Amino acid sequence: MQEAGYQTGEWTSDDGLVLRYRDYPGREDRPPILCIPGLTRNARDFEPVAEAFAGEWRVLCADLRGRGQSDYARDPASYMPLRYVADVAALLDQAGLSRVVAVGTSLGGIVTMLLAAQMPERIAGAVLNDIGPDIEAVGLARIREYVGQGRSFPTWMHAARALREQSEATHPDYAIADWLRMAKRLMCVGAGGRIAFDYDMKIAEPFSAPLPDEAPAPDMWPLLHALAGRPVLAIRGELSDILSAATLTRMEREVPGLDSVTVPRTGHAPTLEEPEVQAAIARLLTRVVEAG
């Protein structure tokens, strides 16, 4: 289906879900940019990337299962990173994409690292937006407080004000117009004409399941190391409670050539429309072209 600036494409997961993505046209002699959203986000999150780079680059923005225009999972237990990796791998295969520049926000960055570990030949370059191998417990606790609540609002302005109340610490300089723009990326008009978050509330079930006290946190540093040898950009919000400054410093040390940018007065996660972020993405894309 053709919409303003992009086509809506679809692919099928190995458990039979119809999943969808935005496909912005661009040059065919370069690997496309594949944008993978965060836990409660969708393809609309990457409108700034498409606006900045489509045309020179083909840009695909995926709706993961249970988000946006994609089918909701029949089994909520499938809302797990390894399942998302399998879904993205199916997209690459069904769309005939041998290599991509992966841009992953939060959960999407974890999917990117897992994909690199499983099939490194498919990754031409990677952008990790406010995520790293070590995830701060305070940020995870904050996300668990709001994910899956199922709130709805009578108007877009009510939605924007609620979003500001929930996330003002993330973007302390936002005006109400900025919150309204963000609300329209995160939410949609649902049943009865009310405004609701654009994801399956059941994604909270596996994410919020308690872990045994003695269970060690998984070591994700080998996943980051799988990206070595190709252009990598790490983005951090200065106020992030998910990616610490210390983790970013270690990422720079352990992956030679890793570029990084810290966005001032921004928490989790930068929107990718910040000028310094777009300049950094442009640098990474130049490196991808130079690497061939």
PERA-V95136 format. One record per residue. RES is the residue in one small letter. SS is DSSP state (H for helix, E for strand, L for the rest). PSI is psi in whole degrees, -180 to 180 (999 if undefined). OMEGA is omega in radians with two decimals (NA if undefined). Layout:
# PERA-V95136
RES	SS	PSI	OMEGA
RES	SS	PSI	OMEGA
This chain:
# PERA-V95136
m	L	131	-3.13
q	E	127	3.01
e	E	180	-3.04
a	L	111	3.03
g	L	-11	-3.08
y	E	163	2.95
q	E	153	3.01
t	E	115	3.09
g	E	167	3.10
e	E	156	3.04
w	E	171	-3.04
t	E	130	3.09
s	L	165	-3.11
d	L	-8	3.00
d	L	20	2.90
g	L	11	3.09
l	L	144	3.01
v	E	117	-3.09
l	E	151	-3.00
r	E	159	3.13
y	E	155	2.98
r	E	136	-3.09
d	E	100	3.10
y	E	127	-3.04
p	L	154	3.10
g	E	-173	-3.08
r	L	139	-3.10
e	L	-6	-3.12
d	L	11	3.11
r	L	151	3.05
p	L	138	3.14
p	E	159	2.99
i	E	127	3.10
l	E	116	-3.09
c	E	128	-3.06
i	E	118	-2.98
p	L	173	3.13
g	L	-175	-2.94
l	L	-49	-3.07
t	L	15	-3.01
r	L	180	-3.05
n	L	-174	-3.06
a	H	-29	-3.11
r	H	-22	3.13
d	H	-25	-3.01
f	H	17	3.05
e	H	-39	3.10
p	H	-35	3.12
v	H	-45	3.13
a	H	-43	-3.13
e	H	-34	-3.09
a	H	-34	-2.91
f	H	-15	3.12
a	E	149	-3.04
g	E	-65	3.00
e	L	-28	3.13
w	E	140	2.93
r	L	134	-3.09
v	E	121	3.07
l	E	129	-3.14
c	E	112	-3.00
a	E	145	2.83
d	L	112	3.07
l	L	162	3.12
r	L	137	3.11
g	L	6	-3.13
r	E	151	3.00
g	L	-127	-3.07
q	L	-1	-3.13
s	L	155	3.10
d	L	149	2.98
y	L	146	-3.13
a	L	143	3.05
r	L	-31	3.13
d	L	111	-3.12
p	H	-22	3.11
a	H	-16	3.13
s	H	-3	3.05
y	L	71	-3.07
m	L	151	-3.06
p	H	-43	-3.10
l	H	-32	3.06
r	H	-40	3.10
y	H	-38	3.09
v	H	-45	3.11
a	H	-39	3.11
d	H	-44	3.14
v	H	-39	3.09
a	H	-39	3.10
a	H	-38	3.07
l	H	-46	3.14
l	H	-45	-3.10
d	H	-47	-3.05
q	H	-28	3.10
a	H	-2	3.12
g	L	38	-3.10
l	L	109	-3.12
s	L	-35	-3.14
r	L	149	3.08
v	E	158	2.89
v	E	110	-3.05
a	E	131	3.05
v	E	109	-3.05
g	E	125	3.06
t	E	123	3.04
s	L	-114	3.08
l	H	-39	3.12
g	H	-30	3.06
g	H	-36	3.05
i	H	-43	3.09
v	H	-41	3.12
t	H	-47	3.14
m	H	-41	3.09
l	H	-41	3.12
l	H	-41	3.12
a	H	-36	3.13
a	H	-35	-3.08
q	H	-37	-3.08
m	L	72	-3.05
p	H	-26	-3.11
e	H	-14	-3.12
r	H	-11	-3.05
i	E	112	3.10
a	E	-21	3.14
g	E	164	-3.07
a	E	142	2.99
v	E	122	3.10
l	E	110	-3.05
n	E	103	3.05
d	L	47	3.09
i	L	148	3.09
g	L	-175	-3.11
p	L	-28	3.06
d	L	126	-3.10
i	L	129	-3.06
e	L	133	-3.09
a	H	-35	-3.11
v	H	-37	3.12
g	H	-42	3.09
l	H	-40	3.12
a	H	-39	3.13
r	H	-43	-3.13
i	H	-41	3.14
r	H	-25	-3.13
e	H	-30	-3.03
y	H	-21	-3.06
v	L	136	3.07
g	L	13	-3.09
q	L	-27	3.08
g	L	26	3.13
r	L	153	3.05
s	E	163	-2.96
f	E	149	-3.09
p	L	-28	-3.12
t	L	164	3.09
w	H	-35	3.13
m	H	-40	3.03
h	H	-42	-3.14
a	H	-43	-3.13
a	H	-41	-3.14
r	H	-37	3.09
a	H	-40	3.12
l	H	-40	3.08
r	H	-43	3.12
e	H	-38	-3.11
q	H	-36	-2.89
s	H	20	-3.08
e	L	-33	3.13
a	L	-22	-3.14
t	L	-39	-3.12
h	L	75	-3.03
p	L	-18	-3.10
d	L	3	-3.10
y	L	138	2.93
a	L	170	-3.10
i	H	-31	3.10
a	H	-35	3.10
d	H	-41	3.11
w	H	-35	3.11
l	H	-43	3.11
r	H	-42	3.13
m	H	-40	3.12
a	H	-38	-3.11
k	H	-17	3.01
r	H	-35	-3.04
l	H	-23	-2.97
m	E	173	3.12
c	E	168	3.07
v	E	119	-3.06
g	L	-154	-3.10
a	H	137	3.11
g	H	12	3.10
g	H	7	3.13
r	L	155	-3.13
i	E	128	-3.09
a	E	158	3.09
f	E	142	-2.96
d	L	59	3.06
y	E	162	3.09
d	L	119	-3.11
m	L	-20	-3.11
k	L	-7	3.04
i	H	-19	-3.13
a	H	-22	-3.00
e	H	-57	3.12
p	H	-31	-3.12
f	H	-37	-3.06
s	H	-2	-3.13
a	L	131	-3.12
p	L	142	3.07
l	L	149	3.05
p	L	142	-3.08
d	L	-33	-3.07
e	L	-3	-3.08
a	L	121	3.13
p	L	150	3.05
a	L	139	3.13
p	L	143	3.10
d	L	106	-3.10
m	L	3	3.14
w	H	-37	3.06
p	H	-29	3.09
l	H	-42	3.08
l	H	-42	-3.12
h	H	-26	3.12
a	L	-19	3.12
l	L	-8	-3.10
a	L	146	3.10
g	L	1	3.07
r	L	162	-3.12
p	E	130	-3.14
v	E	136	3.07
l	E	130	3.03
a	E	128	3.14
i	E	137	3.09
r	E	136	2.93
g	E	132	-3.09
e	L	-32	-3.10
l	L	13	-3.04
s	L	137	3.01
d	L	13	3.09
i	L	-47	3.14
l	L	115	-3.12
s	L	159	3.07
a	H	-36	3.14
a	H	-39	3.10
t	H	-42	3.11
l	H	-42	3.11
t	H	-42	3.11
r	H	-39	3.09
m	H	-43	3.12
e	H	-36	-3.10
r	H	-36	-3.00
e	H	-15	3.08
v	L	96	-3.11
p	L	134	3.11
g	L	-3	3.11
l	L	127	3.07
d	E	152	3.12
s	E	156	3.05
v	E	137	3.07
t	E	126	-3.08
v	E	118	-3.09
p	L	150	3.04
r	L	42	3.13
t	L	138	3.10
g	L	-144	-3.09
h	L	112	0.13
a	L	156	2.99
p	L	150	-3.04
t	L	-7	-3.12
l	L	10	3.01
e	L	-3	3.14
e	L	137	-3.08
p	H	-40	-3.12
e	H	-31	3.09
v	H	-45	-3.14
q	H	-35	3.06
a	H	-39	3.13
a	H	-40	3.08
i	H	-41	3.10
a	H	-40	3.09
r	H	-44	3.13
l	H	-43	-3.13
l	H	-35	3.05
t	H	-42	3.11
r	H	-37	3.11
v	H	-43	3.12
v	H	-44	-3.12
e	H	-33	3.14
a	H	-21	3.08
g	L	999	NA
